[in-house]
Amino acid sequence: MELVHCIYCSASSNPNLGLADLNSLLAKARATNAKLGVTGILLFHRGSFFQVLEGERDVIEGLYKSISSDNRHTRITKILQESIPHRNFEDWTMGYPHATQQEIENIPGMNDVFKNGRTYIDVCETKARLLLGAFMEGRWHAKLGAIGCV
C-alpha cells in the first residue's frame, strides 16, 4: 500500500455557491471519504477550491478522476501528487477551515494568491507547499478542532 497526497485547485462553476451548497458538498465528501479511507482538507475562498487528499494511491487517483469530471468545478489543476510517509490530516475525512483573506496573506509567499477572485490555476508547487505547511504547523488545526469541522 502506497500512501500519497494529491493537491489540486479548481474554480466553482457556480458563481453564487452559497454556504448551504458548500455544506451539502462537504457532507457528501466526508461520507465518501470515510468509506474510501481518504483524509484531507478543503479550502474554499472567493469561488476557488484548494484541496489536499490523502490515501492509497489507487483510491486517490480514482477520486481525482471523479472530481475532474464533476461539473461543479472548472479549471481543475493538479498541483502535486507524491508519496508521503504518513497522513498529515489523519483525523479529518475533510477538514474545512474558514480562513480569512488576511490569514492567507499572512503566509509568507502567499500574498498574491487568492486575490480578486482568482482561481488557483497559477499556484505553483512551492506555494502549494507553503499553504499545506501552514495547515500542518497548526495555523488552522486549532480552529478546525474548536469548531468541529473535521
GUKEDREN-63765 format. One line per 4 residues: for each residue x, y, z of N, C-alpha, C. Coordinates in pm, 1 decimal, decimal comma. Last residue first. Layout:
% residues N
X Y Z X Y Z X Y Z ~ ...
//
This chain:
% residues 150
-1418,8 1874,1 1130,7 -1332,3 1764,0 1087,9 -1415,5 1648,2 1039,0 ~ -1503,4 2110,7 1262,2 -1503,9 2099,8 1116,1 -1411,7 1989,7 1068,8 ~ -1537,2 2202,9 1526,9 -1591,4 2074,5 1484,2 -1596,2 2054,6 1334,5 ~ -1415,0 2423,7 1619,5 -1548,7 2442,8 1563,5 -1606,9 2314,8 1505,7
-1172,7 2327,0 1718,3 -1259,1 2406,2 1805,8 -1400,7 2420,2 1751,6 ~ -1049,3 2205,7 1500,3 -1093,5 2125,6 1612,5 -1193,8 2198,3 1699,9 ~ -998,5 2433,0 1339,8 -1081,3 2322,6 1291,4 -1136,6 2240,8 1407,2 ~ -828,4 2583,3 1502,9 -955,9 2640,1 1460,3 -1050,3 2529,7 1413,9
-608,5 2416,5 1520,1 -683,4 2450,7 1641,2 -821,3 2503,2 1605,7 ~ -530,2 2413,3 1245,3 -565,3 2290,5 1317,4 -652,6 2321,8 1438,5 ~ -440,2 2645,1 1132,4 -584,2 2622,2 1127,8 -624,9 2495,5 1201,9 ~ -174,4 2642,7 1202,9 -241,5 2772,2 1193,0 -393,0 2756,8 1188,4
-27,1 2405,9 1222,7 -129,5 2435,6 1320,9 -200,3 2567,5 1307,5 ~ 137,5 2305,8 1038,3 201,1 2359,3 1157,9 99,8 2413,3 1257,3 ~ -40,3 2231,1 835,6 24,3 2127,5 915,8 87,6 2182,9 1042,5 ~ -116,8 2476,8 721,4 -216,7 2389,6 782,8 -149,5 2292,5 878,9
132,1 2563,3 630,8 57,2 2645,8 725,9 -50,7 2563,5 795,7 ~ 194,1 2363,3 446,5 273,5 2377,9 568,2 202,5 2460,0 674,1 ~ 8,8 2424,0 247,8 -0,5 2296,2 317,8 75,7 2303,3 449,7 ~ 118,6 2668,9 166,9 -16,1 2664,0 222,8 -36,9 2535,3 301,7
368,7 2580,2 73,8 359,0 2683,0 177,9 222,9 2678,6 246,3 ~ 293,8 2402,5 -128,6 362,0 2350,1 -9,7 359,1 2451,8 105,3 ~ 187,9 2585,4 -308,6 100,9 2481,8 -252,6 163,1 2424,0 -126,3 ~ 418,1 2725,5 -373,6 312,0 2794,2 -299,5 214,4 2694,4 -238,3
557,3 2518,4 -508,8 615,5 2585,3 -392,4 508,2 2654,0 -308,8 ~ 389,9 2454,7 -724,3 414,5 2355,5 -620,7 469,4 2420,1 -493,8 ~ 185,1 2747,3 -790,0 290,4 2651,6 -820,8 308,0 2555,9 -703,2 ~ -110,1 2860,1 -902,5 -41,9 2822,7 -779,4 61,2 2716,3 -814,6
-267,4 2934,7 -1112,9 -125,5 2966,4 -1120,8 -51,4 2940,2 -989,9 ~ -519,9 2853,1 -1040,1 -462,4 2797,1 -1161,6 -311,9 2823,2 -1170,4 ~ -688,5 2911,4 -840,2 -554,3 2871,7 -802,2 -476,2 2819,7 -922,1 ~ -864,0 3201,6 -954,1 -856,7 3060,7 -917,5 -712,6 3031,0 -882,6
-941,1 3520,3 -811,0 -863,5 3434,3 -899,9 -878,0 3289,6 -858,7 ~ -1068,7 3714,4 -664,6 -1147,5 3601,3 -711,6 -1073,7 3510,2 -806,7 ~ -869,9 3890,5 -579,4 -957,4 3928,6 -690,3 -1034,0 3811,2 -748,9 ~ -638,0 3645,4 -461,4 -688,6 3782,0 -469,8 -778,5 3798,2 -590,6
-508,3 3402,7 -434,8 -645,2 3413,6 -385,4 -700,9 3555,1 -390,9 ~ -177,0 3528,0 -395,5 -267,0 3418,5 -431,8 -403,6 3445,8 -370,1 ~ 2,7 3702,1 -298,1 -51,4 3730,4 -430,8 -148,1 3623,5 -479,3 ~ 88,2 3606,9 -49,4 13,6 3732,2 -54,3 -44,1 3764,8 -191,2
239,8 3385,9 0,0 102,7 3362,0 -45,1 25,8 3491,3 -67,8 ~ 485,6 3430,8 111,3 480,6 3384,0 -26,4 341,5 3366,6 -82,2 ~ 386,4 3357,5 441,0 491,6 3407,9 351,9 481,4 3345,4 212,7 ~ 61,8 3424,0 524,9 152,0 3312,2 499,4 259,1 3362,2 402,8
-107,1 3639,5 525,2 -1,0 3637,9 625,5 94,0 3519,9 610,5 ~ -304,5 3582,5 341,5 -199,5 3676,4 301,6 -83,4 3678,7 400,2 ~ -466,4 3417,6 499,8 -396,8 3362,5 383,9 -280,5 3452,4 344,2 ~ -560,5 3603,2 685,6 -485,9 3486,3 731,3 -405,9 3425,0 617,0
-696,4 3782,1 512,7 -580,2 3827,7 589,2 -496,7 3709,8 636,9 ~ -905,8 3624,2 419,4 -806,2 3674,2 323,9 -680,0 3717,0 397,5 ~ -955,3 3354,0 655,6 -983,8 3486,4 601,0 -876,1 3524,1 499,7 ~ -1070,2 3023,6 657,3 -956,5 3115,3 656,2 -997,8 3247,5 594,1
-1216,3 2792,9 798,1 -1269,6 2919,5 747,4 -1157,4 3022,8 755,9 ~ -1137,3 2457,3 704,8 -1112,0 2578,1 783,4 -1173,0 2700,6 717,7 ~ -1235,7 2154,1 703,2 -1276,4 2273,6 628,5 -1255,1 2397,1 714,4 ~ -1134,7 1818,9 649,0 -1129,3 1939,8 729,5 -1165,4 2059,7 643,8
-1255,2 1534,1 595,3 -1243,8 1653,2 511,0 -1250,5 1775,3 601,2 ~ -1183,6 1350,0 777,4 -1232,0 1299,4 649,1 -1239,4 1412,2 548,1 ~ -919,7 1372,7 990,9 -1015,5 1455,3 919,2 -1057,8 1390,0 788,6 ~ -710,7 1250,2 1114,0 -838,2 1250,1 1185,8 -948,3 1324,0 1111,2
-487,2 1287,0 947,6 -541,8 1153,4 967,0 -676,6 1149,1 1038,3 ~ -337,6 1470,7 798,8 -473,4 1505,1 841,7 -551,1 1377,7 874,2 ~ -103,6 1364,2 717,8 -95,6 1487,7 795,1 -230,7 1526,3 854,2 ~ 3,7 1028,4 709,9 -101,9 1127,2 686,3 -78,6 1249,4 774,6
338,7 946,5 602,0 225,2 936,6 694,4 122,8 1043,2 657,7 ~ 510,2 971,9 386,5 538,5 869,0 486,6 422,7 845,5 583,6 ~ 383,0 992,7 50,3 405,4 1055,4 180,7 428,3 945,3 284,1 ~ 424,5 1047,3 -298,1 421,2 956,4 -184,0 449,1 1034,6 -56,8
230,1 1301,8 -467,3 354,1 1234,3 -431,4 330,5 1140,2 -314,4 ~ 121,1 1551,5 -673,4 84,5 1421,8 -617,5 214,4 1349,0 -591,0 ~ 20,6 1882,9 -735,8 121,3 1793,0 -681,8 56,0 1661,7 -641,7 ~ -177,0 2011,4 -877,4 -52,6 2082,1 -849,0 57,4 1984,1 -812,4
-417,6 1976,6 -1112,7 -341,2 1901,0 -1013,6 -206,4 1970,4 -997,4 ~ -689,9 2176,8 -1166,5 -546,5 2166,7 -1189,3 -481,3 2087,3 -1077,1 ~ -980,3 2264,6 -1327,9 -922,4 2175,0 -1228,2 -775,5 2151,4 -1263,3 ~ -1162,9 2449,2 -1448,7 -1018,4 2475,0 -1440,1 -950,9 2392,5 -1331,2
-1451,7 2393,6 -1243,1 -1388,8 2424,6 -1371,4 -1240,0 2446,9 -1345,0 ~ -1703,0 2194,3 -1083,0 -1570,5 2255,6 -1086,5 -1534,3 2292,6 -1229,4 ~ -1933,3 2065,1 -1120,9 -1938,3 2173,9 -1022,5 -1805,3 2249,1 -1015,1 ~ -1900,3 1846,8 -1284,1 -1928,4 1975,7 -1348,0 -1947,0 2091,1 -1249,0
-1644,3 1620,4 -1248,0 -1756,8 1681,6 -1177,8 -1780,7 1821,7 -1233,5 ~ -1415,5 1509,2 -1340,8 -1531,5 1504,0 -1430,4 -1656,7 1566,1 -1368,4 ~ -1240,1 1538,8 -1129,7 -1209,8 1606,1 -1256,9 -1327,7 1607,7 -1352,6 ~ -1345,9 1364,7 -942,7 -1353,8 1508,9 -918,4 -1333,9 1585,2 -1048,7
-1269,5 1122,9 -1065,0 -1410,7 1154,0 -1043,6 -1431,6 1304,2 -1023,0 ~ -992,5 1148,7 -1047,7 -1056,1 1132,8 -1179,7 -1204,3 1168,2 -1170,6 ~ -962,0 1153,2 -772,4 -926,3 1272,3 -850,5 -989,1 1266,1 -989,9 ~ -1041,1 890,4 -714,2 -1118,3 1002,9 -661,5 -1088,5 1130,5 -740,1
-837,3 744,7 -840,3 -977,2 727,5 -880,3 -1064,2 843,7 -835,4 ~ -615,4 836,8 -693,9 -621,2 858,5 -839,0 -763,3 842,7 -891,9 ~ -685,4 747,2 -437,3 -671,2 891,1 -463,7 -679,1 919,0 -613,4 ~ -679,5 469,0 -480,0 -801,9 534,6 -433,4 -797,5 684,0 -466,0
-413,9 423,4 -551,4 -521,2 390,6 -646,4 -653,3 456,9 -608,2 ~ -273,6 521,1 -313,9 -255,1 578,0 -447,8 -372,7 549,1 -540,8 ~ -456,2 583,2 -15,3 -385,3 489,3 -101,3 -385,2 542,1 -244,4 ~ -442,0 931,2 93,4 -490,9 794,2 95,2 -405,5 704,6 8,3
-553,8 1265,4 97,6 -454,3 1167,4 140,3 -517,2 1029,0 139,8 ~ -588,7 1576,3 -64,5 -646,3 1444,0 -42,0 -533,2 1349,1 -4,3 ~ -644,1 1911,9 -40,8 -543,1 1809,7 -19,2 -617,4 1680,9 11,8 ~ -754,4 2185,9 -237,9 -782,2 2063,9 -163,8 -659,5 1975,0 -156,4
-911,3 2480,1 -293,2 -777,1 2425,4 -277,3 -797,4 2302,9 -191,0 ~ -1141,4 2654,9 -500,2 -1115,0 2543,3 -409,4 -966,3 2511,6 -410,0 ~ -1296,8 2977,1 -530,5 -1193,6 2880,4 -565,7 -1177,4 2775,3 -456,9 ~ -1466,2 3177,1 -448,0 -1502,3 3099,8 -565,9 -1402,6 2995,1 -608,5
-1339,8 3280,3 -214,0 -1366,9 3364,0 -330,7 -1388,0 3283,3 -458,9 ~ -1238,9 2969,9 -103,9 -1225,6 3113,4 -82,3 -1247,3 3185,3 -214,0 ~ -1204,6 2676,8 66,4 -1285,5 2744,1 -35,1 -1280,3 2892,3 -5,1 ~ -1009,3 2402,6 127,1 -1018,1 2546,5 148,5 -1099,4 2603,0 33,5
-1005,9 2094,1 278,5 -1060,9 2171,4 168,0 -1064,2 2317,3 210,2 ~ -803,0 1808,3 358,0 -859,7 1939,1 388,1 -913,8 2002,0 261,0 ~ -806,1 1456,8 453,0 -757,3 1577,3 387,2 -825,1 1703,0 435,2 ~ -842,4 1103,5 374,5 -840,5 1216,6 466,4 -792,7 1339,7 390,4
-1007,5 804,7 291,7 -940,6 926,0 245,0 -951,6 1033,7 352,6 ~ -1144,9 564,6 299,7 -1023,1 579,4 378,8 -940,3 699,3 337,0 ~ -1387,5 543,2 175,4 -1268,3 514,4 95,7 -1138,1 520,2 175,4 ~ -1571,7 620,1 369,4 -1582,3 486,4 309,5 -1453,7 445,6 238,9
-1484,1 883,6 410,8 -1480,9 787,8 521,5 -1486,9 644,8 468,6 ~ -1538,1 999,3 159,8 -1400,4 985,5 205,8 -1388,0 885,1 319,6 ~ -1820,3 997,3 161,1 -1744,6 922,3 60,2 -1602,8 896,4 108,4 ~ -1868,1 1170,3 378,3 -1921,3 1033,7 378,6 -1843,9 945,6 280,4
-1739,5 1404,4 290,1 -1696,0 1338,3 413,3 -1744,8 1194,4 420,3 ~ -1887,7 1467,4 61,4 -1744,9 1436,1 50,2 -1695,4 1361,8 173,7 ~ -2139,9 1523,5 173,8 -2124,1 1412,5 79,0 -1978,4 1369,6 68,1 ~ -2071,7 1745,9 331,4 -2133,7 1627,5 392,3 -2116,7 1505,8 302,6
-1973,2 1927,2 137,7 -1885,7 1874,9 242,2 -1942,1 1748,3 305,4 ~ -2207,1 1982,0 -9,0 -2091,3 1922,5 -75,7 -1998,5 1857,9 26,8 ~ -2355,8 2105,0 195,2 -2404,5 1982,6 131,9 -2290,2 1908,1 63,4 ~ -2197,4 2330,9 241,8 -2219,6 2234,0 349,7 -2270,1 2101,2 295,8
-2224,1 2458,0 -6,7 -2093,2 2411,7 37,5 -2106,4 2308,4 149,0 ~ -2495,6 2523,0 -4,4 -2440,7 2437,3 -109,8 -2308,2 2376,0 -65,9 ~ -2501,2 2692,6 219,1 -2581,5 2569,6 219,8 -2530,0 2471,1 114,7 ~ -2334,5 2901,8 129,6 -2294,2 2820,3 243,4 -2371,8 2689,4 248,6
-2336,6 2907,4 -234,8 -2363,5 2956,8 -100,6 -2320,0 2859,4 6,4 ~ -2230,9 3010,4 -541,2 -2222,3 2899,8 -446,5 -2235,3 2954,6 -305,2 ~ -2253,0 3170,3 -763,6 -2336,3 3202,1 -646,9 -2336,4 3089,7 -543,9 ~ -2108,8 3067,8 -971,0 -2059,8 3191,7 -909,7 -2138,0 3231,6 -784,6
-2030,6 2748,5 -1019,3 -2145,5 2825,5 -973,2 -2096,7 2952,9 -904,9 ~ -1798,1 2624,5 -1059,2 -1871,6 2659,5 -1181,4 -1996,4 2740,9 -1148,2 ~ -1515,7 2715,4 -872,3 -1655,4 2673,6 -870,3 -1721,1 2714,4 -1001,2 ~ -1195,4 2604,1 -973,3 -1289,5 2714,2 -953,7 -1430,3 2656,5 -951,6
-923,4 2431,7 -809,8 -1026,4 2446,9 -912,4 -1110,9 2569,2 -879,9 ~ -637,0 2231,6 -731,2 -716,9 2351,9 -717,4 -817,0 2357,4 -831,1 ~ -478,1 1972,3 -535,4 -532,0 2029,4 -658,8 -608,9 2156,9 -627,3 ~ -266,1 1730,2 -426,3 -307,0 1868,3 -403,8 -356,4 1922,6 -536,2
-255,9 1422,0 -280,3 -280,6 1491,0 -406,3 -331,1 1630,0 -370,1 ~ -40,0 1192,9 -120,7 -133,2 1305,1 -113,6 -138,5 1369,1 -251,4 ~ -26,3 837,1 -56,3 6,1 958,1 -132,1 -83,3 1072,5 -86,2 ~ 98,2 521,7 27,5 22,9 637,4 73,8 69,4 760,7 -3,3
73,5 207,3 -102,1 148,6 331,8 -110,0 57,0 447,6 -72,4 ~ 83,8 -118,1 0,0 0,0 0,0 0,0 88,3 124,6 0,0
//
